[in-house]
């Protein structure tokens, strides 16, 4: 049964013409979003030892959400 499912999808992707181009574009976009942007803009906030990580999580949980923004 798994072989039939695999064969179904394999034949479908193999016979695609414009779909291959669209999948290529989607994969390139995902690589850019999750690869390059993550490295450049989203630095890991939890770095250090386990005790430091636990302390940082504890601080973020206890901190009031209203203290993080400025009222206009």
MDTraj code that builds the backbone (N, CA, C; nanometers):
import mdtraj as md
import numpy as np

residues = "UNK UNK UNK UNK UNK UNK UNK UNK UNK UNK UNK UNK UNK UNK UNK UNK UNK UNK UNK UNK UNK UNK UNK UNK UNK UNK UNK UNK UNK UNK UNK UNK UNK UNK UNK UNK UNK UNK UNK UNK UNK UNK UNK UNK UNK UNK UNK UNK UNK UNK UNK UNK UNK UNK UNK UNK UNK UNK UNK UNK UNK UNK UNK UNK UNK UNK UNK UNK UNK UNK UNK UNK".split()
xyz = np.array([
    [0.0817, -0.1187, 0.0000],
    [0.0000, 0.0000, 0.0000],
    [0.0869, 0.1261, 0.0000],
    [0.1916, 0.1287, 0.0833],
    [0.2796, 0.2448, 0.0851],
    [0.3503, 0.2627, -0.0493],
    [0.3829, 0.1503, -0.1127],
    [0.4482, 0.1578, -0.2426],
    [0.3537, 0.2197, -0.3461],
    [0.2258, 0.1895, -0.3404],
    [0.1285, 0.2466, -0.4338],
    [0.1130, 0.3970, -0.4108],
    [0.1111, 0.4368, -0.2845],
    [0.1011, 0.5796, -0.2535],
    [0.2245, 0.6524, -0.3036],
    [0.3418, 0.5952, -0.2771],
    [0.4669, 0.6554, -0.3247],
    [0.4667, 0.6664, -0.4767],
    [0.4263, 0.5625, -0.5431],
    [0.4245, 0.5611, -0.6900],
    [0.3275, 0.6666, -0.7444],
    [0.2134, 0.6834, -0.6790],
    [0.1148, 0.7831, -0.7199],
    [0.1747, 0.9237, -0.7166],
    [0.2372, 0.9592, -0.6040],
    [0.2961, 1.0925, -0.5916],
    [0.4185, 1.1082, -0.6804],
    [0.4981, 1.0037, -0.6926],
    [0.6173, 1.0091, -0.7770],
    [0.5788, 1.0347, -0.9227],
    [0.4797, 0.9633, -0.9721],
    [0.4341, 0.9836, -1.1098],
    [0.3744, 1.1229, -1.1282],
    [0.3004, 1.1697, -1.0291],
    [0.2405, 1.3023, -1.0387],
    [0.3447, 1.4121, -1.0464],
    [0.4464, 1.4066, -0.9607],
    [0.5505, 1.5083, -0.9635],
    [0.6379, 1.4969, -1.0880],
    [0.6570, 1.3778, -1.1357],
    [0.7402, 1.3583, -1.2537],
    [0.6741, 1.4155, -1.3788],
    [0.5422, 1.4118, -1.3868],
    [0.4709, 1.4582, -1.5056],
    [0.4374, 1.6069, -1.5002],
    [0.4670, 1.6736, -1.3899],
    [0.4381, 1.8169, -1.3793],
    [0.5299, 1.8962, -1.4710],
    [0.4776, 2.0050, -1.5249],
    [0.5621, 2.0939, -1.6047],
    [0.5807, 2.2266, -1.5308],
    [0.4741, 2.3030, -1.5145],
    [0.4848, 2.4304, -1.4443],
    [0.4944, 2.4092, -1.2937],
    [0.4449, 2.2990, -1.2452],
    [0.4499, 2.2695, -1.1020],
    [0.5918, 2.2576, -1.0499],
    [0.6825, 2.2049, -1.1312],
    [0.8222, 2.1929, -1.0889],
    [0.8824, 2.3300, -1.0653],
    [0.8509, 2.4242, -1.1522],
    [0.9012, 2.5603, -1.1362],
    [0.8440, 2.6229, -1.0095],
    [0.7158, 2.6027, -0.9853],
    [0.6539, 2.6588, -0.8656],
    [0.7127, 2.5984, -0.7384],
    [0.7353, 2.4674, -0.7380],
    [0.7958, 2.4037, -0.6211],
    [0.9376, 2.4535, -0.5996],
    [1.0102, 2.4781, -0.7075],
    [1.1459, 2.5321, -0.6957],
    [1.1426, 2.6701, -0.6316],
    [1.0495, 2.7529, -0.6737],
    [1.0354, 2.8867, -0.6159],
    [0.9989, 2.8775, -0.4677],
    [0.9080, 2.7880, -0.4338],
    [0.8673, 2.7707, -0.2939],
    [0.9851, 2.7271, -0.2085],
    [1.0635, 2.6330, -0.2561],
    [1.1781, 2.5832, -0.1802],
    [1.2823, 2.6927, -0.1621],
    [1.3077, 2.7711, -0.2664],
    [1.4039, 2.8814, -0.2558],
    [1.3560, 2.9837, -0.1528],
    [1.2271, 3.0160, -0.1555],
    [1.1722, 3.1108, -0.0582],
    [1.1856, 3.0574, 0.0842],
    [1.1583, 2.9308, 0.1053],
    [1.1712, 2.8724, 0.2388],
    [1.3153, 2.8754, 0.2881],
    [1.4086, 2.8487, 0.1987],
    [1.5500, 2.8547, 0.2364],
    [1.5863, 2.9966, 0.2777],
    [1.5384, 3.0945, 0.2032],
    [1.5669, 3.2340, 0.2369],
    [1.5038, 3.2700, 0.3707],
    [1.3777, 3.2349, 0.3882],
    [1.3076, 3.2723, 0.5113],
    [1.3700, 3.2057, 0.6331],
    [1.3867, 3.0753, 0.6283],
    [1.4325, 3.0037, 0.7466],
    [1.5832, 2.9989, 0.7595],
    [1.6537, 3.0189, 0.6527],
    [1.7993, 3.0149, 0.6599],
    [1.8599, 3.1503, 0.6820],
    [1.8502, 3.2352, 0.5845],
    [1.9193, 3.3630, 0.5881],
    [1.8571, 3.4574, 0.6904],
    [1.7254, 3.4759, 0.6880],
    [1.6624, 3.5696, 0.7797],
    [1.6784, 3.5276, 0.9247],
    [1.6722, 3.3997, 0.9503],
    [1.6867, 3.3517, 1.0882],
    [1.8253, 3.3813, 1.1410],
    [1.9257, 3.3607, 1.0581],
    [2.0626, 3.3855, 1.1013],
    [2.0872, 3.5344, 1.1210],
    [2.0344, 3.6163, 1.0316],
    [2.0617, 3.7603, 1.0360],
    [1.9804, 3.8349, 1.1407],
    [1.8534, 3.8035, 1.1563],
    [1.7660, 3.8852, 1.2389],
    [1.7198, 3.8212, 1.3684],
    [1.7119, 3.6913, 1.3747],
    [1.6563, 3.6258, 1.4921],
    [1.7668, 3.5546, 1.5690],
    [1.8350, 3.6320, 1.6510],
    [1.9429, 3.5756, 1.7314],
    [1.8823, 3.4901, 1.8427],
    [1.9480, 3.3827, 1.8777],
    [1.8951, 3.2987, 1.9859],
    [1.9026, 3.3733, 2.1196],
    [1.7894, 3.3856, 2.1857],
    [1.7873, 3.4570, 2.3139],
    [1.8264, 3.3667, 2.4293],
    [1.8112, 3.2380, 2.4109],
    [1.8466, 3.1453, 2.5176],
    [1.9842, 3.0867, 2.4896],
    [2.0870, 3.1560, 2.5332],
    [2.2216, 3.1038, 2.5182],
    [2.2849, 3.0976, 2.6569],
    [2.3744, 3.0077, 2.6728],
    [2.4414, 2.9923, 2.8017],
    [2.4072, 2.8593, 2.8652],
    [2.4299, 2.8537, 2.9957],
    [2.4074, 2.7284, 3.0678],
    [2.2585, 2.7079, 3.0931],
    [2.2256, 2.5893, 3.1398],
    [2.0856, 2.5571, 3.1685],
    [2.0294, 2.6466, 3.2789],
    [2.1124, 2.6810, 3.3765],
    [2.0664, 2.7672, 3.4853],
    [2.0339, 2.9069, 3.4328],
    [2.1166, 2.9583, 3.3419],
    [2.0906, 3.0903, 3.2836],
    [1.9636, 3.0886, 3.1993],
    [1.9441, 2.9808, 3.1251],
    [1.8230, 2.9679, 3.0437],
    [1.6985, 2.9645, 3.1320],
    [1.7044, 2.8853, 3.2380],
    [1.5906, 2.8748, 3.3289],
    [1.5615, 3.0089, 3.3943],
    [1.6653, 3.0818, 3.4308],
    [1.6480, 3.2130, 3.4924],
    [1.5828, 3.3108, 3.3952],
    [1.6255, 3.3087, 3.2710],
    [1.5683, 3.3990, 3.1711],
    [1.4209, 3.3661, 3.1437],
    [1.3878, 3.2396, 3.1339],
    [1.2485, 3.1990, 3.1123],
    [1.1645, 3.2401, 3.2328],
    [1.2171, 3.2190, 3.3539],
    [1.1456, 3.2565, 3.4744],
    [1.1191, 3.4072, 3.4783],
    [1.2192, 3.4875, 3.4428],
    [1.2017, 3.6324, 3.4390],
    [1.0937, 3.6722, 3.3393],
    [1.0926, 3.6112, 3.2210],
    [0.9935, 3.6448, 3.1187],
    [0.8528, 3.6025, 3.1582],
    [0.8397, 3.4956, 3.2337],
    [0.7082, 3.4508, 3.2771],
    [0.6527, 3.5382, 3.3885],
    [0.7389, 3.5836, 3.4764],
    [0.6954, 3.6621, 3.5916],
    [0.6709, 3.8072, 3.5513],
    [0.7456, 3.8575, 3.4551],
    [0.7346, 3.9970, 3.4130],
    [0.5952, 4.0265, 3.3592],
    [0.5396, 4.1381, 3.3986],
    [0.4058, 4.1769, 3.3551],
    [0.4079, 4.2165, 3.2077],
    [0.3093, 4.1715, 3.1291],
    [0.3088, 4.2062, 2.9870],
    [0.2876, 4.3547, 2.9629],
    [0.2323, 4.4268, 3.0588],
    [0.2099, 4.5707, 3.0389],
    [0.3366, 4.6515, 3.0559],
    [0.4415, 4.5945, 3.1129],
    [0.5662, 4.6689, 3.1328],
    [0.6511, 4.6691, 3.0066],
    [0.6144, 4.5927, 2.9065],
    [0.6945, 4.5827, 2.7862],
    [0.6595, 4.6821, 2.6777],
    [0.5526, 4.7580, 2.6936],
    [0.5156, 4.8528, 2.5890],
    [0.4976, 4.9919, 2.6474],
    [0.5023, 5.0915, 2.5614],
    [0.4901, 5.2303, 2.6030],
    [0.3508, 5.2781, 2.5683],
    [0.2808, 5.3375, 2.6643],
    [0.1478, 5.3918, 2.6390],
    [0.1595, 5.5289, 2.5735],
    [0.0760, 5.5564, 2.4768],
    [0.0780, 5.6861, 2.4094],
    [-0.0231, 5.7788, 2.4678],
])
top = md.Topology()
chain = top.add_chain()
for i, resn in enumerate(residues, 1):
    res = top.add_residue(resn, chain, resSeq=i)
    for name in ("N", "CA", "C"):
        top.add_atom(name, md.element.get_by_symbol(name[0]), res)
traj = md.Trajectory(xyz[None], top)
